[in-house]
Amino acid sequence: MYDADCLEKIGSNVKFLRTMRKLRQQDVAEKLGISQTHLSNMECGRVKFSLKQLLRLANLFNCQLECFFDPVSYTHLRAHETL
């Protein structure tokens, strides 16, 4: 079930997924067309992601939008796929 708490965690979930892929903030920010500082603020929850940005991130990370709400289960699923 989704609630407002899910929305509050998107930034930290994006950071988790970005670091799992060993990507720098600067590189991801360039792909989104924003500054590194803006991405940092988004990951810290000071600024919200737009749907358009989440779509771009999903394409960049090669994942579904669902992974921004529950990245741990997503990474577990991906780990089992590679076995």
QUIFEN-V529658 format. One record per residue. N is the residue number from 1. RES is the residue in one letter. NEAR is the number of other ideal C-beta (glycine too) atoms within 12 Angstrom. Layout:
BEGIN
n=N res=RES near=NEAR
n=N res=RES near=NEAR
END
This chain:
BEGIN
n=1 res=M near=7
n=2 res=Y near=14
n=3 res=D near=9
n=4 res=A near=11
n=5 res=D near=14
n=6 res=C near=18
n=7 res=L near=18
n=8 res=E near=18
n=9 res=K near=26
n=10 res=I near=34
n=11 res=G near=31
n=12 res=S near=24
n=13 res=N near=35
n=14 res=V near=40
n=15 res=K near=28
n=16 res=F near=24
n=17 res=L near=35
n=18 res=R near=32
n=19 res=T near=18
n=20 res=M near=21
n=21 res=R near=22
n=22 res=K near=11
n=23 res=L near=25
n=24 res=R near=16
n=25 res=Q near=26
n=26 res=Q near=17
n=27 res=D near=16
n=28 res=V near=32
n=29 res=A near=26
n=30 res=E near=17
n=31 res=K near=23
n=32 res=L near=31
n=33 res=G near=15
n=34 res=I near=25
n=35 res=S near=16
n=36 res=Q near=20
n=37 res=T near=15
n=38 res=H near=24
n=39 res=L near=32
n=40 res=S near=22
n=41 res=N near=20
n=42 res=M near=31
n=43 res=E near=33
n=44 res=C near=20
n=45 res=G near=19
n=46 res=R near=15
n=47 res=V near=20
n=48 res=K near=21
n=49 res=F near=34
n=50 res=S near=16
n=51 res=L near=14
n=52 res=K near=15
n=53 res=Q near=28
n=54 res=L near=28
n=55 res=L near=18
n=56 res=R near=24
n=57 res=L near=37
n=58 res=A near=27
n=59 res=N near=16
n=60 res=L near=25
n=61 res=F near=32
n=62 res=N near=15
n=63 res=C near=30
n=64 res=Q near=20
n=65 res=L near=26
n=66 res=E near=20
n=67 res=C near=30
n=68 res=F near=37
n=69 res=F near=30
n=70 res=D near=23
n=71 res=P near=32
n=72 res=V near=19
n=73 res=S near=17
n=74 res=Y near=25
n=75 res=T near=21
n=76 res=H near=15
n=77 res=L near=17
n=78 res=R near=20
n=79 res=A near=12
n=80 res=H near=10
n=81 res=E near=11
n=82 res=T near=8
n=83 res=L near=7
END
